Amino acid sequence: MKTPAVALLFASLVSPTTFAQDSFFPIWGNEAEKLGYTLPKPYGISVSYMDMSNPVTVDSIELTGAPMLEAIDIDAKNATFTGSNITVRADVWVFPFMNVYGIIGYTQGESKAKINSVTCDSSKFDGPNLLCGVINAVGDKLPENTMFNLEMDGGTYGIGTTLAGGVGNWFALLDMNYTYTSISAIEGDIRTFVAAPRVGYRWEYDGGRELRVFTGVMYQKVDQFLVGDIASLGLPSVVVAAADKIAKDAGNDNAGFEVSQHASSNWNNVVGMQYAFNRDWDVLIEAGFGARESLFFALGRRF
């Protein structure tokens, strides 16, 4: 599950007070100031929290541990991912128009999919298979609340860049990042690429305070591949016990699973605001809406 990090929104070219460059970064900073641009302090750190809900398409669910299990097909194509993450981001303005950053944090989430039916491919056996026949007879008569659950908690790491520019009080930026989340409870990972263009307008106030509002869109490509024991799926205990017995009869310790899934909708709309208390501190709030819904908060400090 990224979580996407958002730039500490367009500090470049719009800071209220010019300062002499006393750091190697940003490169070409002196030249930019001579042209009349104002620059932010080059280094920053922020703490953020994001909450998100996103529809997920399940590409495949494979049971493992025995030929009998591998012949079973689970129809649970549509899932919903809900989750949150907390991240710390460190950044630097390498150029007056380009910021680069690293992310480290923790993601907590859950994917839930309704199981529509369970079938068994009898062609994988030499002759009639009694258990396979039973599964086909009752596999489409499952209770309405039969769910396929995946708990996905783990550490998140990533890198990103923001390109920014503006004219007068208008600004535009493009934020891009790639994050990797290693799932702790089961084997697997979440790989996320985000690209988010935004445009906005700013207002300056006394004492170096500044308000910026913006709107835009966010592209988020999420791929998940997860492997684990069938007991971690939240299935009825009788199903887990039966699957484990089949696996043990085949010489394995227990039944397992492999799941591949991806976000159903890559795009959503975003609106937000950033308020700078001064040149050192700011707070950012952003909401995403559409098929994917999100709420993002960040507190930043520049040096």
Phi, psi and chi 1 to 4 in degrees:
 res  aa     phi    psi   chi1   chi2   chi3   chi4
   1 MET       -      -  166.9 -125.5  106.4      -
   2 LYS       -  174.4  161.8   98.1  -94.7 -133.3
   3 THR   -73.2  131.4   80.3      -      -      -
   4 PRO   -79.1  139.5   24.5  -30.0      -      -
   5 ALA   -94.1  142.2      -      -      -      -
   6 VAL  -108.6  142.4 -179.4      -      -      -
   7 ALA   -61.2  151.5      -      -      -      -
   8 LEU   -76.6   73.7  -66.7  176.1      -      -
   9 LEU   -15.6  104.1 -162.4   33.9      -      -
  10 PHE    49.7   45.5 -171.7   59.3      -      -
  11 ALA   -64.5  -31.4      -      -      -      -
  12 SER   -64.7  136.6  173.5      -      -      -
  13 LEU    73.0   -2.9  -48.1  180.0      -      -
  14 VAL  -132.5    9.6  -62.8      -      -      -
  15 SER   -66.0  145.1  -63.8      -      -      -
  16 PRO   -72.6  -20.5   22.9  -31.7      -      -
  17 THR  -132.7  129.5  -54.6      -      -      -
  18 THR   -76.5  143.1  -57.9      -      -      -
  19 PHE  -136.5  149.6   67.4   95.2      -      -
  20 ALA   -70.5  137.6      -      -      -      -
  21 GLN   -72.6  122.7 -177.0  173.7  -11.2      -
  22 ASP  -121.0   20.3   56.5    2.4      -      -
  23 SER  -133.3  155.5  167.5      -      -      -
  24 PHE   -60.8  -34.3  176.6   76.4      -      -
  25 PHE   -98.7  148.9  -67.1  111.7      -      -
  26 PRO   -79.3  146.8   30.5  -36.3      -      -
  27 ILE   -60.1  137.5  -60.0  170.2      -      -
  28 TRP    69.6   18.1  -58.6  -25.2      -      -
  29 GLY   -64.6  -44.7      -      -      -      -
  30 ASN   -61.3  -40.4  -71.7  -32.8      -      -
  31 GLU   -63.8  -39.5  -70.8   80.2   -4.7      -
  32 ALA   -65.5  -39.8      -      -      -      -
  33 GLU   -67.7  -35.5  -71.4 -173.8  -20.3      -
  34 LYS   -64.5  -26.8  -71.1  176.8 -177.4  177.4
  35 LEU   -83.1   -1.7  -67.5  173.8      -      -
  36 GLY   101.4    2.5      -      -      -      -
  37 TYR   -82.5  147.3  -64.8  110.1      -      -
  38 THR  -102.4  144.4   56.8      -      -      -
  39 LEU  -122.1  152.2  -56.6  177.2      -      -
  40 PRO   -80.3  169.9   33.1  -36.7      -      -
  41 LYS   -62.9  140.6  -67.2 -176.4  177.0 -179.3
  42 PRO   -71.8  -28.4   23.6  -33.0      -      -
  43 TYR  -111.4  147.9  -53.0  102.2      -      -
  44 GLY  -150.1  157.7      -      -      -      -
  45 ILE  -141.5  141.8 -172.3  168.0      -      -
  46 SER  -141.7  153.1   65.7      -      -      -
  47 VAL  -118.2  131.5  178.6      -      -      -
  48 SER  -134.8  157.2   67.0      -      -      -
  49 TYR  -133.0  136.6  171.1   83.0      -      -
  50 MET  -135.3  136.8 -173.7  173.4 -169.3      -
  51 ASP  -120.3  135.0 -170.5   87.3      -      -
  52 MET  -147.1  147.7 -175.2  174.1   66.8      -
  53 SER  -130.7  132.3  173.9      -      -      -
  54 ASN  -147.9  131.6 -165.0   25.2      -      -
  55 PRO   -68.8  144.1   24.8  -32.8      -      -
  56 VAL  -127.9  139.9  171.6      -      -      -
  57 THR  -101.0  123.4  -62.6      -      -      -
  58 VAL   -87.1  113.8 -179.1      -      -      -
  59 ASP   -75.9  -40.3  -60.9  -51.6      -      -
  60 SER  -161.3  146.6   65.2      -      -      -
  61 ILE  -129.0  115.0  -59.1  174.4      -      -
  62 GLU  -116.6  129.5  -54.4  -74.5  -16.2      -
  63 LEU   -91.2  143.9  -60.4 -176.0      -      -
  64 THR  -132.7  162.9   61.4      -      -      -
  65 GLY   121.0  -16.9      -      -      -      -
  66 ALA  -168.2  150.3      -      -      -      -
  67 PRO   -54.5  -36.4  -26.5   34.9      -      -
  68 MET   -62.4  -42.0 -179.7   68.3 -133.5      -
  69 LEU   -69.0  -37.7  -63.8  173.6      -      -
  70 GLU   -68.4  -18.2  -66.4  166.3    5.7      -
  71 ALA   -84.4   -8.5      -      -      -      -
  72 ILE   -87.2  134.3  -65.1  174.6      -      -
  73 ASP  -114.6  127.0  178.7   65.5      -      -
  74 ILE  -106.2  121.3  -60.6  174.9      -      -
  75 ASP   -93.6  101.6  178.8   13.7      -      -
  76 ALA  -148.0   71.0      -      -      -      -
  77 LYS   -77.5  -30.1  -61.7  -59.8 -177.3 -174.0
  78 ASN  -113.7  126.6  -61.2  -49.3      -      -
  79 ALA  -130.7  167.7      -      -      -      -
  80 THR  -126.4  126.2  -60.4      -      -      -
  81 PHE  -100.8  127.9  173.9   83.1      -      -
  82 THR  -124.8  136.9   55.2      -      -      -
  83 GLY  -168.8  178.6      -      -      -      -
  84 SER  -150.9  160.2   61.3      -      -      -
  85 ASN  -148.1  155.4   68.9    5.2      -      -
  86 ILE  -121.3  128.1  -62.6  175.7      -      -
  87 THR  -133.3  154.5   58.4      -      -      -
  88 VAL  -116.6  132.2  175.9      -      -      -
  89 ARG  -126.4  132.0 -167.0 -167.5   79.9  169.3
  90 ALA  -112.5  136.4      -      -      -      -
  91 ASP  -141.0  163.8   73.7  -87.6      -      -
  92 VAL  -147.1  139.8   57.9      -      -      -
  93 TRP   -83.2  102.5  -74.4   96.5      -      -
  94 VAL   -72.1  -43.8  177.9      -      -      -
  95 PHE  -123.2  164.1  -62.2  101.5      -      -
  96 PRO   -59.3  -20.9  -25.7   35.0      -      -
  97 PHE  -112.0    2.7   53.8   85.1      -      -
  98 MET  -137.7  121.3 -180.0 -179.6  178.2      -
  99 ASN  -111.1  139.7 -178.7  -77.3      -      -
 100 VAL  -123.7  149.6  -64.2      -      -      -
 101 TYR  -151.6  161.0   56.3   86.9      -      -
 102 GLY  -121.5  150.3      -      -      -      -
 103 ILE  -126.9  139.7  -55.2  166.5      -      -
 104 ILE  -142.2  139.3 -174.7  170.2      -      -
 105 GLY  -174.1 -162.4      -      -      -      -
 106 TYR  -137.1  133.1 -176.2   79.2      -      -
 107 THR  -115.8  137.7  -63.8      -      -      -
 108 GLN  -130.3  126.8 -177.9  177.1   36.9      -
 109 GLY  -158.0  169.6      -      -      -      -
 110 GLU  -145.2  136.2 -178.5 -179.4   28.1      -
 111 SER  -112.5  126.7  175.2      -      -      -
 112 LYS  -123.5  128.9  -69.0 -174.6  176.1 -178.2
 113 ALA  -131.5  133.1      -      -      -      -
 114 LYS   -75.8  129.3 -179.8 -178.5  179.1  -61.9
 115 ILE   -83.5  114.6  -61.0  178.1      -      -
 116 ASN   -79.6  -40.4  -60.3  -48.6      -      -
 117 SER  -163.3  163.7   65.4      -      -      -
 118 VAL  -131.1  128.5  177.8      -      -      -
 119 THR  -128.0  164.4   58.3      -      -      -
 120 CYS  -129.6  131.3 -178.5      -      -      -
 121 ASP   -86.0   96.2 -174.5   -0.3      -      -
 122 SER   -68.8  -16.8   58.3      -      -      -
 123 SER   -68.1  -13.1   65.7      -      -      -
 124 LYS   -81.5   -2.5  -66.9 -172.4  176.0 -177.9
 125 PHE  -115.3  150.6  -55.6   99.0      -      -
 126 ASP   -65.4  -36.6  -66.0  -25.9      -      -
 127 GLY  -137.1 -169.5      -      -      -      -
 128 PRO   -59.4  140.1  -22.4   33.7      -      -
 129 ASN  -121.1  116.9 -174.3  -71.8      -      -
 130 LEU   -61.6  -45.4  179.1   58.8      -      -
 131 LEU   -65.4  -39.0 -178.2   54.7      -      -
 132 CYS   -61.9  -41.1 -161.3      -      -      -
 133 GLY   -64.7  -38.9      -      -      -      -
 134 VAL   -64.3  -43.3  171.7      -      -      -
 135 ILE   -60.4  -44.2  -68.6  172.7      -      -
 136 ASN   -66.2  -28.8  -72.9  -31.9      -      -
 137 ALA   -75.4  -33.7      -      -      -      -
 138 VAL  -114.1   -4.0  -58.0      -      -      -
 139 GLY   -67.2  -19.3      -      -      -      -
 140 ASP  -102.5   13.9   59.5   -8.4      -      -
 141 LYS  -120.6   38.0  -59.6  179.0  178.1   64.0
 142 LEU   -75.3  151.7  -59.7  173.3      -      -
 143 PRO   -58.7  151.3  -22.8   32.9      -      -
 144 GLU   -60.9  -28.5  -77.1  -64.6  -40.6      -
 145 ASN   -95.4   18.3   61.4  -13.5      -      -
 146 THR   -74.8  112.7  -55.5      -      -      -
 147 MET  -119.9  156.7  -55.8  -65.6  -69.1      -
 148 PHE  -113.5  106.9 -171.9   90.9      -      -
 149 ASN  -109.6  139.3  -60.6  -28.9      -      -
 150 LEU  -130.8  121.4  -71.3  169.9      -      -
 151 GLU   -90.3  127.5  -60.8  -75.0  -16.5      -
 152 MET  -130.7   89.7  -66.9  177.2  -77.8      -
 153 ASP  -118.7  141.9  -55.5  -14.2      -      -
 154 GLY   172.2  175.5      -      -      -      -
 155 GLY   -75.3  143.3      -      -      -      -
 156 THR  -118.1  135.6  -62.9      -      -      -
 157 TYR  -136.3  148.3  -41.8   90.0      -      -
 158 GLY  -170.9  170.9      -      -      -      -
 159 ILE  -134.5  157.4   56.6  172.9      -      -
 160 GLY  -162.3  174.6      -      -      -      -
 161 THR  -147.0  151.7 -175.3      -      -      -
 162 THR  -128.8  129.8  -58.4      -      -      -
 163 LEU  -106.2  129.3  -56.0  176.9      -      -
 164 ALA  -136.3  153.0      -      -      -      -
 165 GLY  -167.9  169.6      -      -      -      -
 166 GLY  -169.2  166.2      -      -      -      -
 167 VAL  -133.8  119.4  176.6      -      -      -
 168 GLY    61.9 -130.4      -      -      -      -
 169 ASN   -90.2   -2.3  -72.6  -26.2      -      -
 170 TRP   -89.2  143.7  -68.8   94.8      -      -
 171 PHE  -141.2  160.8   62.8   85.1      -      -
 172 ALA  -143.8  148.6      -      -      -      -
 173 LEU  -150.7  158.1   61.6   84.4      -      -
 174 LEU  -129.6  117.0  172.5   62.5      -      -
 175 ASP  -107.2  131.4 -177.3   60.4      -      -
 176 MET  -134.8  137.1  -62.4  177.0  -70.8      -
 177 ASN  -153.1  158.9   62.5   70.2      -      -
 178 TYR  -128.3  127.3  178.6   84.4      -      -
 179 THR  -126.4  154.0   57.7      -      -      -
 180 TYR  -130.1  126.7  171.9   87.2      -      -
 181 THR  -116.3  122.4  -60.9      -      -      -
 182 SER   -94.7  118.0  177.7      -      -      -
 183 ILE   -75.4  134.0  -52.5  -58.2      -      -
 184 SER   -90.5  -39.7   56.5      -      -      -
 185 ALA   -74.4  -32.8      -      -      -      -
 186 ILE  -132.5  164.5   55.7  178.1      -      -
 187 GLU   -72.0  137.8  -80.1 -172.1   56.9      -
 188 GLY   148.1  177.3      -      -      -      -
 189 ASP  -153.9  162.6   55.7   60.2      -      -
 190 ILE  -121.4  122.5  -56.2  173.9      -      -
 191 ARG  -113.7  126.0  -58.9  168.4 -171.6  -96.0
 192 THR  -131.1  129.5  -54.9      -      -      -
 193 PHE  -115.2  132.7  172.3   75.5      -      -
 194 VAL  -126.8  135.8  171.8      -      -      -
 195 ALA  -133.3  124.3      -      -      -      -
 196 ALA  -137.2   99.2      -      -      -      -
 197 PRO   -82.6  142.7   27.0  -31.0      -      -
 198 ARG  -143.3  151.6  -62.7  172.5  175.5   83.8
 199 VAL  -130.7  151.9  -65.0      -      -      -
 200 GLY  -165.5 -175.7      -      -      -      -
 201 TYR  -137.5  151.5 -167.7   83.1      -      -
 202 ARG  -128.0  154.1   72.4 -174.4 -177.3   96.0
 203 TRP  -128.5  135.2  -68.0  -93.5      -      -
 204 GLU  -102.2  145.1  -66.8 -176.2   58.2      -
 205 TYR  -130.8  171.5  -56.6   98.1      -      -
 206 ASP   -61.9  152.4  -66.0  -22.0      -      -
 207 GLY    76.8   17.5      -      -      -      -
 208 GLY    80.4    6.7      -      -      -      -
 209 ARG   -76.0  150.9  -65.3  173.0  -64.1  124.8
 210 GLU  -153.4  138.2 -170.5  169.5  -43.5      -
 211 LEU  -116.1  132.3  173.8   65.8      -      -
 212 ARG  -127.9  131.4  -55.5  163.6 -169.5  144.5
 213 VAL  -119.1  149.5  -62.9      -      -      -
 214 PHE  -153.3  162.6   59.6   90.7      -      -
 215 THR  -143.0  162.0 -173.9      -      -      -
 216 GLY   175.7 -161.3      -      -      -      -
 217 VAL  -131.3  161.2  -65.0      -      -      -
 218 MET  -132.4  127.1 -179.5 -178.2  -66.0      -
 219 TYR  -100.2  126.6  172.0   84.6      -      -
 220 GLN  -135.8  116.7 -172.8  178.4   95.3      -
 221 LYS  -105.7  117.1 -172.7  176.4 -172.9  -58.1
 222 VAL  -120.8  124.5 -178.3      -      -      -
 223 ASP  -122.0  134.1  -65.5  -50.9      -      -
 224 GLN  -129.4  132.1  -57.5  171.1   -7.7      -
 225 PHE  -131.2  120.8 -178.2   73.8      -      -
 226 LEU  -130.2  139.6  -52.6  165.2      -      -
 227 VAL  -134.5  138.2  178.6      -      -      -
 228 GLY  -175.7 -170.0      -      -      -      -
 229 ASP   -82.6  144.7  -64.9  -22.3      -      -
 230 ILE   -62.4  -23.0 -164.9  172.2      -      -
 231 ALA   -64.8  -20.0      -      -      -      -
 232 SER   -87.6    3.9   62.1      -      -      -
 233 LEU   -91.5   -6.2  -64.4  178.3      -      -
 234 GLY    75.8   18.7      -      -      -      -
 235 LEU   -76.0  160.2  -63.4  172.1      -      -
 236 PRO   -54.1  143.0  -26.7   35.0      -      -
 237 SER   -60.9  -32.9   57.7      -      -      -
 238 VAL   -66.1  -34.6   62.8      -      -      -
 239 VAL   -68.8  -43.3  174.4      -      -      -
 240 VAL   -62.8  -43.7  174.3      -      -      -
 241 ALA   -62.9  -42.1      -      -      -      -
 242 ALA   -65.3  -42.6      -      -      -      -
 243 ALA   -65.4  -42.1      -      -      -      -
 244 ASP   -63.2  -36.9  -79.3  -17.5      -      -
 245 LYS   -64.5  -42.3 -175.1  178.3 -174.5  -50.9
 246 ILE   -61.1  -43.1  -66.6  171.7      -      -
 247 ALA   -65.5  -40.8      -      -      -      -
 248 LYS   -66.7  -36.3  -71.5  177.1 -179.4  177.6
 249 ASP   -64.6  -26.4  -70.5  -16.8      -      -
 250 ALA   -90.2    2.7      -      -      -      -
 251 GLY    96.1   13.1      -      -      -      -
 252 ASN  -112.0  160.4  -64.9  -56.9      -      -
 253 ASP   -69.2  -42.5  -68.2  -24.4      -      -
 254 ASN  -160.3  172.1   47.0   46.0      -      -
 255 ALA   -81.7  147.7      -      -      -      -
 256 GLY  -128.2 -177.9      -      -      -      -
 257 PHE  -147.6  157.5   71.6   88.7      -      -
 258 GLU  -133.6  127.5  -64.9  179.9   -3.5      -
 259 VAL  -126.6  132.8  173.6      -      -      -
 260 SER  -122.0  129.0  176.3      -      -      -
 261 GLN  -151.6  162.4   55.9 -171.6   27.6      -
 262 HIS  -146.2  162.0   66.6  -83.7      -      -
 263 ALA   -64.9  134.1      -      -      -      -
 264 SER   -72.3  -35.3  -57.7      -      -      -
 265 SER  -120.9  122.4  178.2      -      -      -
 266 ASN   -86.7  -21.2  -69.4  -24.9      -      -
 267 TRP  -115.1  145.5  -68.2   94.2      -      -
 268 ASN  -151.4  169.2   72.3  -31.9      -      -
 269 ASN   -96.3  151.8  -58.7  -56.7      -      -
 270 VAL  -135.5  146.5  -64.5      -      -      -
 271 VAL  -135.4  152.4  -65.9      -      -      -
 272 GLY  -170.5  179.0      -      -      -      -
 273 MET  -147.8  154.0   58.6  160.3  -74.8      -
 274 GLN  -132.9  133.9 -176.3 -171.5   34.1      -
 275 TYR  -119.9  122.3 -177.2   73.2      -      -
 276 ALA   -96.9  117.7      -      -      -      -
 277 PHE   -69.7  -32.1  -59.1   98.6      -      -
 278 ASN  -168.1 -163.7   46.9   47.1      -      -
 279 ARG   -75.2   -8.2  -73.9 -177.8   52.4   77.6
 280 ASP  -103.8  -36.9  -62.7  -32.1      -      -
 281 TRP  -122.8  141.5  -68.4   95.0      -      -
 282 ASP  -151.8  161.4   60.0   57.0      -      -
 283 VAL  -128.9  141.9   61.0      -      -      -
 284 LEU  -127.2  134.2  174.8   65.5      -      -
 285 ILE  -129.2  131.5  -57.4  173.5      -      -
 286 GLU  -141.1  138.1  179.1 -178.0  -87.3      -
 287 ALA  -121.6  137.1      -      -      -      -
 288 GLY  -112.1  141.9      -      -      -      -
 289 PHE  -142.9  158.3   54.6   95.1      -      -
 290 GLY   127.2 -148.3      -      -      -      -
 291 ALA   -62.8  -36.0      -      -      -      -
 292 ARG  -103.9  128.7 -179.3  174.5   62.9 -111.5
 293 GLU  -114.4  139.5  -62.5  178.7  -13.9      -
 294 SER  -151.4  158.1   61.4      -      -      -
 295 LEU  -140.6  129.0 -168.6   59.6      -      -
 296 PHE  -131.1  133.7  178.0   87.7      -      -
 297 PHE  -127.7  142.9  -60.1   91.1      -      -
 298 ALA  -147.2  139.6      -      -      -      -
 299 LEU  -116.7  125.3  176.2   65.6      -      -
 300 GLY  -122.9  152.3      -      -      -      -
 301 ARG  -134.4  132.3  173.9   75.2  160.5   89.2
 302 ARG  -113.3  150.4  -58.5 -145.5   66.2   78.5
 303 PHE  -129.6      -  -55.9   91.7      -      -
